[in-house]
Amino acid sequence: MEYYERCKVIVAIPVGDKFDEGVIREALAERLPGIEVSFRPVSSPEVLEVGEIFVPPDHPIAGAAEQDPDTKKWVPVGARTIFAAASEVLNRINEQRA
């Protein structure tokens, strides 16, 4: 089983712009093995962005948390971890297109 299996990232992709979805899927899968990728067309922005993240409640990363230094409450970080990695990949693709 690949670590991010059953997790999902939805990529916001500009309407009318030509992006190779296969290249995007491959780049995300390389950084986040097992991630499910889907695309949502949007009228803006003009670049690829993370639209949404889903982490199943029973997935190991769903239990990852860190303590907020101000409130001392534990905050889940699973989706934020995926968001950061996916954003990094998409930013790299956007920079290559510029």
C-alpha positions in Angstrom: 0.0 0.0 0.0 1.3 3.4 -0.9 1.2 5.9 2.0 -1.3 8.4 0.6 -3.6 5.8 -0.8 -7.3 6.8 -0.2 -6.3 10.5 0.2 -7.4 12.9 -2.5 -6.3 16.2 -3.9 -8.5 18.2 -6.2 -6.5 20.6 -8.5 -8.1 23.8 -9.6 -7.2 24.1 -13.3 -8.0 27.3 -15.4 -10.7 26.9 -18.0 -9.4 27.1 -21.5 -5.8 26.7 -20.5 -3.8 23.7 -21.8 -2.4 21.7 -19.0 -1.2 18.1 -19.4 -3.2 16.3 -16.7 -1.0 13.2 -17.0 2.1 15.2 -16.2 0.4 16.8 -13.2 -0.8 13.4 -11.9 2.6 11.9 -12.3 4.4 14.8 -10.5 1.9 14.6 -7.6 2.1 10.8 -7.4 5.9 11.0 -7.3 5.8 13.4 -4.3 2.6 11.9 -2.7 2.6 8.1 -3.5 -0.9 6.7 -3.8 -2.7 10.1 -3.9 -5.9 10.2 -5.9 -5.9 13.3 -8.2 -8.9 14.9 -9.8 -9.3 18.2 -11.6 -11.9 21.0 -11.2 -12.1 23.7 -13.9 -12.2 27.2 -12.5 -12.6 30.6 -14.3 -9.7 31.9 -12.3 -6.8 31.8 -11.3 -4.5 31.6 -14.3 -2.3 29.0 -12.5 -2.7 25.6 -11.1 -3.7 25.6 -7.4 -4.8 23.1 -4.8 -8.6 23.2 -4.7 -9.4 20.7 -2.0 -7.8 18.0 0.1 -9.5 14.9 1.5 -8.0 12.6 4.2 -10.1 9.6 5.3 -10.7 9.7 9.1 -9.1 6.3 9.5 -6.0 7.0 7.5 -2.7 7.1 9.5 -2.0 10.7 8.5 -5.4 11.8 9.8 -4.2 11.4 13.3 -1.1 13.5 12.9 -1.3 16.6 15.0 0.8 19.4 16.5 0.3 21.5 19.5 -0.5 25.2 18.9 2.0 27.2 21.0 -0.5 29.9 21.8 -3.7 27.9 22.7 -1.9 24.6 23.6 -4.6 22.8 21.6 -3.7 19.9 19.4 -4.4 20.8 15.7 -4.6 18.1 13.0 -1.9 18.5 10.3 -2.6 15.6 7.9 -4.5 17.7 5.3 -2.0 20.6 5.7 0.9 18.3 5.0 -0.7 17.1 1.8 -1.6 20.7 0.9 2.0 21.9 1.4 3.5 19.1 -0.7 0.9 19.4 -3.5 1.3 23.2 -3.6 5.0 22.8 -4.0 4.6 20.5 -6.9 2.0 22.7 -8.6 4.1 25.8 -8.1 7.0 24.1 -9.8 4.8 23.2 -12.7 3.5 26.8 -12.9 7.1 28.2 -12.8 8.1 25.9 -15.7 5.2 27.2 -17.8 6.0 30.9 -17.1 
